[in-house]
Amino acid sequence: MSGRDPGKGKAVKRGEAEARARRALGGGGVLLVAGLALVGVGPSDAGMALTVLALLLLIYGIHSFGRLGPERDERARAPSP
């Protein structure tokens, strides 16, 4: 027996994916500010690496949000003529 509720499977999956994308965007933003602050203080390899890592995390977060597709209400709406 699976631990998944058949009526809520896709909604739970989308909720988890959306939360993961939001965490990636939030974490990427914080790391980007920290990396830019380190680079702003003085040229450092640590700041450069942190900034590149943060940019990759932001790209992943944006990509994940895009892969979620439109929200349910938007898909249920009839197309305008």
N, C-alpha and C positions, 0 to 999 in steps of 0.2 A: 504494500500500500504506500503510495507516495504521500508526502507531507504537503502537497499542493492542493489548494481548493480549486476545483475545476471552474467555478464561476468567476474567480478572481485572478486566474493565472496571468493573463496578459497585463492586467492593471497593476498587479504587484511587480511584475517584471519591468514594466515601464517606470514605475515609481522608483525602483532600485536603480535603474539605469539613469534616470533623471537626477537622483541624489548623487550618484557617482560623478556625473558630468558637472553638477554644481560644485562638488568638493574639488574637482580638478580645476575648475575656473577660479574658485576662491584661493586654493593653495597656490596655483600658478601666479595669481595676482600678487599675493603676499611675497612669494619668493622673488618675483620680478622687482618689486620695490626694494627688497633687501639686497638683491644683486646690484641694482643700479646705485643704491646707496654705497655699497662697497667699492664699486668702480668710481663713483663720484669723489670719494675720499682720496683715492689714489689708484693708479693702475695696479691691478692685482689679478693673478690667475684664478683665485678663488671667486672673486666677484664676477669674472668673465664666465666661468663654468656655471655658477649659480644662475646667472642671467640666461645663458643658453638653455639650461635645464628648465627654467621657468617658462621660457618661450615655447619649448616643446610640450610642456604640460598644458599651457594655454591652448596650443594648437589641438592637442588631444581633446581638451574639454569642449572646444568649439565644434570639432568634428563629431564628438559624441552627441552633442545637442542637435546637430544637423541630422544625424542618423535616426533620431527619435521620430522625426516626421511631424506632421501637423497634429494638433491636439484633437481629441475626439469631437468636440463641438464644431470645430472648423470643418471636419470631414462630413458631419451629418447635415450641414447646411446645404440647401439646394443651390446650384450655380445660378448666378444672375444672368439674365438674358442679354 
